């Protein structure tokens, strides 16, 4: 039994197959011998326990001196046998306590992702009976990551608090694993050996006219649309020498690219690029992103407001006009680390597929590498996501150089390092180097040559 303390009560959590029971005080009257049979222990000794099925099966009581600090998990005969005194009288109240607040019997509260009901339990005690869902934010995993100093720090995000692990993977990713046919695309090589590739590089420094900002996909599995629109925006800005420096609309892709796509339930990158090549998309100012950003748009791709061959300047948002912008077919870049660096250096940010693990949601800073700190199978999960690689570098803060990629995520600027994250480079961490895509935007040749720059 693990102890939880608060200003108004002592509490104990007992793990059951279906429910978690939080007791206000877990001292049950009993004449059975526990410490007398086990013997008493000095100080704190987590091995100094006996089976205690008086409340529920497979629970324990303790006979070490530490248990007397809280009086919540001592064996019934601890005080009499180990201390030679009368046991304390249990405090019985008709409320349960959580975070310093009394919750009346019959009422329920949500503790992280689990609904907990205050009920009268055995021997007149009151406690919470809670669901036992695995939450997306797992404080114990975050604590292990931070304590073990593995190169990155974890945090508990309020935006993710209250979501289950299943909901996180259902709502916050959204990229389908590339099919075998797509993975068989011929790789483009940049002849990296002939280039002078620096140790560190950030596309945002080389091309300051990049206008695409970190977005938040909200409760919509739309990373396939956001990463595609983001990379296309950057490539158009670079190729046009800043003439086309605007963010393209992921909502246009999400709502209108419906052929063999699943909207807020996921999409294929190759089909997103097909749409951008054949149909084109407008700007975000013209067609703002709304999916997943409110309760009425949760997991809702929204209606398509730009159908067929409508006038190019039609916008769902009033008083806005926009052309449609197109791309060439995407091309796959070699998995070789140097080739990926060469592509970013010469042509700009690229799109990458990421195999997300459960601890990635809690990333705050540093160079991410899957921690494997989730000890139980039910705490683990994995799914596909797509992000934008904008550069690379070397972290030398720990004394041992750690190579990393710089990537833009789509969970808002409050996540990670202002919406970005760094991930281990050269080791195909979470398959970040396994499927990397570049693209050319369709622009006027005069823009490429710099003859049509804005005044």
C-alpha positions in Angstrom: 0.0 0.0 0.0 1.3 3.4 -0.9 0.5 6.4 1.2 -1.0 9.7 0.0 -1.1 12.7 2.4 -3.2 15.9 2.2 -4.1 18.6 4.7 -7.5 17.1 5.5 -6.8 13.3 5.5 -4.6 10.3 5.1 -5.4 8.2 2.0 -4.3 4.8 0.7 -4.5 3.4 -2.8 -5.2 -0.3 -3.2 -4.9 -1.7 -6.8 -7.7 -4.0 -7.9 -8.2 -5.7 -11.3 -10.9 -3.2 -12.2 -11.1 -0.5 -9.5 -8.6 1.5 -7.5 -9.9 2.1 -3.9 -8.6 5.1 -2.0 -9.3 4.7 1.7 -9.5 7.6 4.2 -8.0 5.3 6.8 -7.2 1.6 6.4 -7.1 0.3 10.0 -9.4 -2.6 10.4 -10.1 -4.3 13.8 -8.7 -7.8 13.8 -7.6 -10.4 16.4 -5.3 -12.1 13.9 -1.6 -12.2 14.4 0.5 -10.4 11.9 3.6 -8.6 13.4 3.6 -11.2 16.1 4.2 -13.9 13.5 6.4 -11.7 11.2 8.3 -9.8 13.9 8.8 -6.0 14.1 11.3 -4.1 12.0 13.2 -0.9 12.8 13.0 2.2 10.6 11.5 1.9 7.1 11.6 -1.6 5.6 9.4 -2.2 2.6 9.9 -5.9 2.9 8.6 -6.0 6.5 5.0 -6.9 5.6 2.4 -9.6 5.9 -0.5 -10.6 3.7 -3.6 -8.7 4.8 -6.8 -9.9 3.0 -9.1 -8.3 5.6 -10.1 -5.6 3.1 -9.5 -7.0 -0.3 -7.4 -9.9 -1.6 -3.7 -9.5 -2.3 -3.1 -6.5 0.0 -0.4 -6.1 2.6 0.1 -4.6 6.0 3.4 -3.5 7.5 5.3 -4.1 10.8 8.1 -1.5 10.4 8.3 1.7 12.5 7.7 3.8 9.4 4.1 2.7 9.1 3.3 4.4 12.4 4.0 7.8 10.8 0.8 7.6 8.8 -1.1 4.9 10.7 -2.7 3.8 7.4 -0.9 0.6 6.5 0.2 -0.9 9.8 -0.9 -4.4 10.7 -3.7 -4.5 13.3 -1.4 -5.8 16.0 1.5 -3.4 15.3 0.7 -1.0 18.1 0.1 -3.7 20.7 2.9 -6.1 19.8 5.6 -3.8 18.5 4.9 -0.7 20.6 3.0 -2.1 23.6 0.3 0.6 23.3 -3.4 0.7 22.3 -4.0 1.2 18.6 -5.4 4.6 17.5 -9.1 5.0 17.2 -10.0 5.3 13.5 -11.5 8.6 12.4 -14.7 7.8 10.6 -16.2 10.5 8.4 -18.9 10.6 5.8 -16.5 12.3 3.2 -13.5 11.4 1.1 -10.5 13.6 0.8 -8.6 14.7 -2.4 -6.1 17.5 -2.7 -7.2 19.1 0.6 -10.9 19.0 -0.3 -13.7 16.9 1.3 -15.9 15.1 -1.2 -19.3 13.9 0.1 -20.4 10.3 0.0 -22.1 9.6 -3.3 -20.3 12.4 -5.2 -17.6 11.7 -7.8 -14.5 13.6 -9.1 -12.1 13.0 -11.9 -8.5 12.3 -10.9 -6.4 12.6 -14.0 -8.2 10.4 -16.5 -10.1 8.2 -14.0 -13.6 8.9 -12.5 -13.6 8.3 -8.7 -16.7 7.9 -6.6 -16.8 8.5 -2.8 -18.3 5.5 -1.1 -18.7 3.9 2.3 -16.4 0.9 2.4 -15.6 -1.8 5.0 -15.7 -1.1 8.8 -17.4 2.3 8.3 -14.6 3.9 6.4 -15.1 6.1 3.4 -12.9 6.2 0.3 -12.8 6.6 -3.5 -13.5 3.8 -5.9 -11.7 4.7 -9.1 -11.5 3.5 -12.6 -8.1 2.0 -13.5 -7.5 3.4 -17.0 -3.9 4.2 -18.0 -3.6 8.0 -18.4 -1.7 9.8 -21.2 0.2 11.8 -18.5 1.9 9.3 -16.3 3.6 11.3 -13.4 5.5 8.2 -12.3 7.0 7.8 -15.7 7.9 11.5 -16.0 9.5 11.3 -12.6 11.7 8.3 -13.6 12.8 10.1 -16.8 13.8 13.2 -14.8 15.5 11.4 -11.9 17.5 9.1 -14.2 19.0 12.0 -16.2 18.8 10.3 -19.6 19.3 13.4 -21.7 15.9 15.0 -21.8 13.3 16.3 -19.3 9.6 15.3 -19.0 6.7 17.4 -17.9 3.0 17.0 -17.0 1.0 19.0 -19.6 -2.3 20.4 -18.5 -3.6 20.1 -22.0 -3.0 16.3 -21.9 -4.1 15.9 -18.2 -7.3 14.0 -18.0 -6.8 12.1 -21.3 -6.3 8.3 -21.4 -3.3 6.8 -23.1 -5.7 5.5 -25.8 -7.2 8.9 -26.4 -3.8 10.5 -26.8 -2.9 8.1 -29.6 -6.3 8.3 -31.1 -6.6 12.2 -31.1 -3.0 13.6 -31.2 -1.2 11.6 -34.0 -2.9 10.7 -37.2 -0.4 9.6 -39.9 -0.9 6.2 -41.5 2.2 4.1 -41.8 3.4 4.3 -45.4 2.3 1.3 -47.5 4.9 -1.1 -49.0 4.4 0.5 -52.4 5.0 4.0 -51.1 8.1 2.8 -49.1 9.5 1.4 -52.3 9.8 4.9 -53.8 13.2 5.5 -55.4 15.4 7.6 -53.1 16.9 10.9 -54.2 20.6 11.4 -53.3 22.2 14.9 -52.9 25.8 13.8 -53.2 26.4 14.9 -49.6 30.1 14.1 -49.7 30.6 17.0 -52.1 29.0 19.5 -49.8 30.5 21.5 -46.9 27.9 20.5 -44.3 28.2 22.4 -41.0 28.0 20.8 -37.6 24.8 22.8 -36.8 22.1 24.2 -39.0 18.7 25.7 -38.6 16.6 26.4 -41.7 14.8 29.2 -39.8 18.1 31.1 -39.6 19.0 30.6 -43.3 15.6 31.5 -44.6 14.1 34.0 -42.2 11.1 34.6 -44.6 9.6 31.2 -43.5 6.2 32.2 -42.2 4.7 28.8 -41.2 4.3 28.7 -37.4 3.9 25.8 -35.1 0.2 24.7 -35.0 -1.9 22.8 -32.6 -3.9 20.0 -34.1 -6.1 19.7 -31.0 -8.3 16.7 -30.6 -8.0 15.7 -34.3 -5.6 13.0 -35.7 -4.5 15.4 -38.4 -0.7 15.4 -38.3 -0.7 14.1 -41.9 -2.4 17.3 -43.1 -0.5 19.8 -40.8 2.9 18.5 -41.6 2.2 18.4 -45.4 0.9 21.9 -45.5 3.8 23.1 -43.3 6.5 21.7 -45.4 4.8 22.9 -48.6 4.5 26.4 -47.1 8.3 26.5 -46.4 9.3 25.1 -49.7 7.2 27.7 -51.6 8.6 30.5 -49.6 12.2 29.3 -50.2 11.7 28.7 -54.0 9.9 32.0 -54.6 12.6 33.9 -52.7 9.9 35.1 -50.3 7.3 36.2 -52.8 5.0 33.4 -51.6 5.6 33.7 -47.9 2.4 32.5 -46.3 1.0 29.5 -44.5 -1.0 27.0 -46.5 -4.2 25.6 -45.1 -4.1 22.2 -43.4 -7.9 22.6 -43.0 -8.3 22.6 -46.7 -6.5 19.3 -46.9 -8.3 17.8 -43.9 -11.8 18.7 -45.1 -11.5 18.3 -48.8 -8.9 15.6 -49.4 -11.3 12.7 -48.6 -10.5 10.1 -51.2 -9.3 7.1 -49.2 -8.5 9.5 -46.3 -10.0 9.4 -42.9 -9.9 13.1 -41.9 -9.6 13.4 -38.1 -9.1 9.7 -37.8 -5.8 9.7 -39.8 -4.5 10.1 -43.4 -1.8 8.9 -45.8 1.0 11.3 -46.7 1.2 10.2 -50.4 -2.5 11.0 -50.9 -2.1 14.4 -49.2 0.7 15.2 -51.6 -1.4 13.9 -54.5 -4.2 16.4 -53.6 -1.8 19.3 -53.3 -0.3 18.4 -56.7 -3.6 17.9 -58.5 -6.1 20.3 -56.7 -3.9 22.7 -54.8 -4.8 24.4 -51.5 -5.4 27.9 -50.3 -3.8 29.8 -47.4 -4.6 29.5 -43.7 -5.9 33.1 -43.7 -8.4 32.0 -46.3 -9.3 28.6 -44.7 -8.5 28.7 -41.0 -7.8 25.5 -39.0 -10.8 24.7 -36.7 -10.9 20.9 -36.4 -10.2 19.6 -32.9 -10.0 23.1 -31.4 -13.4 23.1 -29.6 -15.8 20.5 -28.2 -18.1 20.8 -31.2 -15.2 20.2 -33.6 -13.6 17.3 -31.6 -12.5 14.6 -34.1 -14.4 16.5 -36.8 -12.8 17.2 -40.2 -15.5 19.8 -41.0 -17.3 20.4 -44.3 -15.4 21.0 -47.5 -16.1 24.6 -48.6 -13.9 24.6 -51.7 -15.2 21.9 -54.0 -14.4 21.0 -57.6 -13.4 23.9 -59.8 -14.7 26.8 -57.8 -13.2 30.2 -58.4 -9.6 30.2 -57.2 -10.2 33.2 -54.9 -13.1 31.7 -53.0 -12.5 31.6 -49.2 -14.7 30.2 -46.4 -13.5 33.1 -44.2 -15.2 36.4 -45.2 -13.3 39.3 -46.7 -10.4 37.0 -47.7 -9.2 35.9 -51.1 -6.5 33.4 -52.0 -5.0 31.7 -55.0 -4.6 27.9 -54.9 -1.0 26.7 -54.5 0.4 23.5 -55.9 3.4 21.3 -55.6 5.3 18.8 -57.7 5.2 15.1 -56.8 7.1 14.4 -53.5 10.4 12.6 -53.6 11.9 10.3 -51.0 15.2 11.1 -49.4 17.8 8.5 -48.5 17.8 7.3 -44.9 21.4 8.2 -44.7 21.9 10.9 -42.1 24.2 13.0 -44.3 21.8 12.9 -47.2 19.0 14.2 -45.1 21.2 17.0 -43.8 22.2 17.9 -47.4 18.6 18.1 -48.5 17.6 20.4 -45.7 20.7 22.5 -46.2 20.1 23.0 -49.9 16.4 22.9 -50.3 14.7 23.5 -46.9 12.7 21.6 -44.3 11.5 18.1 -45.0 8.7 15.9 -43.8 9.5 12.8 -41.6 7.4 10.0 -40.2 7.8 9.3 -36.5 6.9 6.2 -34.5 5.7 7.8 -31.3 6.0 6.0 -27.9 4.1 6.7 -24.8 6.7 8.9 -23.1 7.0 11.3 -26.1 3.8 13.1 -25.0 5.6 14.2 -21.8 8.8 15.6 -23.6 9.8 19.1 -22.3 13.4 19.7 -23.3 16.7 18.1 -24.2 17.5 15.4 -26.8 14.6 12.9 -26.9 15.3 9.1 -26.9 12.6 6.6 -25.9 13.2 6.1 -22.2 11.5 2.7 -21.6 10.5 4.0 -18.2 6.9 2.6 -18.5 7.3 -0.7 -16.6 3.9 -2.3 -17.2 2.6 -3.5 -20.5 -0.6 -1.6 -20.1 1.4 1.7 -19.8 3.0 1.3 -23.2 1.7 2.2 -26.6 3.0 3.3 -30.0 1.6 5.0 -33.1 2.5 6.9 -36.3 2.9 10.6 -36.5 4.5 13.1 -39.0 6.6 16.1 -38.3 8.8 18.6 -40.0 12.6 18.5 -39.8 14.2 22.0 -39.9 17.8 21.4 -38.9 20.3 19.6 -36.7 23.0 20.1 -34.1 25.1 18.6 -31.3 24.3 18.9 -27.6 27.5 19.2 -25.6 26.0 20.1 -22.2 26.5 16.7 -20.6 30.2 16.4 -21.6 29.4 13.7 -24.1 28.3 15.1 -27.5 24.8 14.0 -28.5 23.8 14.5 -32.1 20.2 15.6 -32.8 17.6 16.6 -35.3 15.4 19.7 -34.8 11.8 19.1 -35.6 8.5 21.0 -35.5 5.6 19.2 -33.9 1.9 20.0 -34.1 0.9 20.2 -30.5 1.2 23.9 -30.0 3.9 26.2 -28.7 3.3 25.2 -25.1 4.6 21.7 -25.7 8.3 20.9 -25.9 10.8 23.6 -26.8 8.3 26.2 -28.0 6.5 23.6 -30.1 9.8 22.0 -31.4 11.7 19.0 -30.1 15.2 17.6 -30.5 15.6 13.9 -31.2 18.6 11.6 -31.4 20.3 11.8 -34.8 22.0 9.1 -36.8 20.4 6.1 -34.9 17.0 6.2 -36.6 15.4 6.9 -33.2 11.7 6.1 -33.4 12.3 5.6 -37.1 12.7 9.3 -37.7 15.1 8.7 -40.6 13.2 5.8 -42.2 10.8 7.8 -44.4 11.8 11.4 -45.2 10.1 13.4 -48.0 10.9 16.5 -49.9 8.9 18.4 -52.5 9.1 21.4 -54.9 6.4 24.0 -55.1 5.0 25.1 -58.4 6.2 28.7 -58.8 6.9 31.2 -61.5 10.4 30.8 -62.9 11.0 34.5 -62.4 10.5 34.0 -58.7 13.1 31.3 -58.6 15.6 33.6 -60.3 14.8 36.4 -58.0 13.3 38.6 -60.7 9.9 39.0 -59.2 10.7 39.9 -55.6 8.3 42.0 -53.7 9.2 45.7 -53.4 
